[in-house]
Amino acid sequence: MHRIFKSAFILIPILCTSVAAQTLYWQTGTRDAVLKGEFKNASVDSSGRISSAPPIVAGFKTGEQFSWSGATDASGNFYLGTGGEGKLFKIDKSGKGSLLFDSNEINVSAVAIGPDQSVYAGTSPDGKVYKIGRDGKASVYFDPKQTYVWSLAIGNDGALYVGTGETGRIYKVTSAGADAEASLFFDSSETHITALAVDSNGDLIAGTDSEGIVFRIGKDKKAFALLDSPLREIHELAVAQDGTIYALALSESAAKPAESASASSGPETVKVEIPDPTAPATSPTPEKSRYEVSDAKSVIYKIDKGGGVGVLWNSPSETVFSIAADTNGVIAGTSGKGRIYRIQENADAVLLGESDDEQVSVIRKDGAGFVAATSNQAGTFRFGSGNAGEGSYTSPVLDAQTGAKWGRIYSSKTGSVRFETRAGNTAVPGESWSGWQAATGADDVIGSPGARYLQWRAIISGGASLVSTQVSFALLNIAPEVLSIEILPPNVGLASNPEIPVDPNVEALGLNPADFGVAVVAAPPRRVFQFGARSFQWKAEDRNKDVLKYRVYLRKEGDNVFRQIGMAQTDDYLTLDGRTLEDGVYTLRIEAMDSGSRTQSETLSGSRTSEPFVIDNTAPTLEMAGQTILRDGKLSMKVRAIEKVGYVAKAEYSVDGGQWKPAFADDGIFDGSLESITIEALVGADSPSIVTLRVFDSSGNYSVIRSR
């Protein structure tokens, strides 16, 4: 059934870097990118070329909210049916309008013009068909005893066809006051007959909801299905002069209740993604065939005179709400931004213009041009005739995600195209933004102040065109952060792994290896045994994607200052030889600097201090506590272990060089600098035995003591 639709877009910008991710370029050249902006008397073709266009001439504002239906008569008058209070307005070619008929129903959901130029208006709910004569007098022409009258069409013989819901019936009415049962023409198994048209042979074409079927119904009342769409609703039908039938189908996902439609909240926003040179290049997602409609919100089908069915156009994001037949295709009106497209046989969708209202609900042919009606503020406008004058295109808003300074606007254009920019620090342009300021000089230098957001506007004179645009900018520097420092266990060293080889020609030319499918990511170091080693790994982040260098500082507990170790490095790990340091408790400080991408005056840094760690090169001291006792084949010895820096961590013993067995602290846990250990070992009764005890500290140092 009839609904009002709204669509949304997400724009991913095309960005590239010049030197070390400092200069960024926002490119607007493809059609998808251009469509995120706003148009005033401007159009864009399938390649993304923007040109000035014949103006959209605003007409009559009804004061109502929703436009439901419309038709034009032989004199060029447009009759608009609205929703909310069920009114019918007459608007002449000059745009002057007046209320023609005020029904008792909520919606005037269908309008048709009879051979005598009388106007028929179908209403819903409690559906009736009214006839309004040339003198403006209205009367009930037909009462189908149905809830909804969704569609009307005039047959070649002058009969009125009436499509209804909720029982999906079509009536053929030839006189006022006709009986509904006697006038029944086709009783479908569908819920609603949402669209009606008459083809070049005089047969009736009907579109339905909720199975999305298009029927051809002959004079014998026999129906033949021309199309069974996977989408729910055939919303509108248009028949071209050559007999081609165009059917607009809408999906369930596209529908929203009419009462929820609202005006656009503001311009689109483009969030900058800073290119990461370490990321591999990815292949673009291939475009889907237009015949793949499983995720489409709206589809325009073409049915030729021989019954062949094709998909002229479909969109998973944009909802077409109205169509009118045109040469080699259709004129289509959308919801979301109230746009008008010309969609032709090659599936190109050329944007002809953009209305001031959110939804184009009705389009009808009007001589050399077209007349259309909008919703959210139900009114009319005319377009498609006249000469192109001056038009303008306003870009979406660029969000640099931090403060930025602006460079130039590089463009490919023909004729006279002038640029203006404005900038601010709020997401939606408003009073706190700078005013529009002309770009200056032959290079179109941007004069707007540095800020987080930027928007540009092109003023295009008649005959000129804008092919592509590129804005250069640089993010204001943000200091890097050291996010974490990991302290590895003692005696674990870190050794570098081989780097991925890169063609030297790529490096010599300053190209990004990622463009060649090579991700230049430093391989993480491998862990190796290194006695006395103390190793550290850290993670750092730079929001500007600058190349980072690190300084490492060390301080012993009790000292006043950190002392730098070695020179600045690019590796994010370090191994110290702990044997070169005196025993004690130390802390490490890592300073990250973006000097790899910045001048000395621009360089910023950030740092983090590690948790304390121990350098311990001294093994525990072991002392016998009392005499070793041998009795009945059991040897008992007691040892005291003393650790100066760390703590006693583990002990084990061996009898006569045999297998090492665990020994335990007398208090049940090794965790102190002084521990008592008692060994009771079974030994031979006939020959003397030696029990060896070794004790480890928390740094892996150990001492050995033997029984006497």
Secondary structure, DSSP 8 states (H G I E B T S, - for coil): ---EE--------B--BSSTT-EEEEEE-SHHHHTTSEEESEEE-TT--EEE----EEEEE-S-SEEEEEEE-TTS-EEEEEESS-EEEEE-TTS-EEEEEE-SSSEEEEEEE-TTS-EEEEEESS--EEEE-TTS-EEEEE--S-SEEEEEEE-TTS-EEEEEESS-EEEEE-STT--HHHHEEEE-SSSEEEEEEE-TTS-EEEEEESS-EEEEE-TT--EEEEEE-SSSEEEEEEE-TTS-EEEEEE-TTTEE-GGG-----S--EEE-----TTS----------TT--TT-SEEEEEE-TT--EEEEEEESS--EEEEEEETTEEEEEESSS-EEEEEETT--EEEEEE-SSSEEEEEEEETTEEEEEEETTTEEEEES-S----EEEE--EEEEEEEEEEEEEEEEEES-EEEEEEEESSSS--TTS---EE-BTTTTB--S--EEEEEEEEEE-TT-EEEEEEEEEEE-----EEEEEEE--TTEEEE--------HHHHHTT--GGGGT--------EEEE-TTEEEEEEEEE-TT----EEEEEEEETT-SS-EEEEEEES-SEEEEEGGGS-SEEEEEEEEEE-TTTS-TTT--EEEEE---EEE-----EEEE-S--EEETTEEEEEEEEE-SSS-EEEEEEEETT---EEE-BTTS---SSEEEEEEEEE--SSS---EEEEEEETTS-EEEEE--
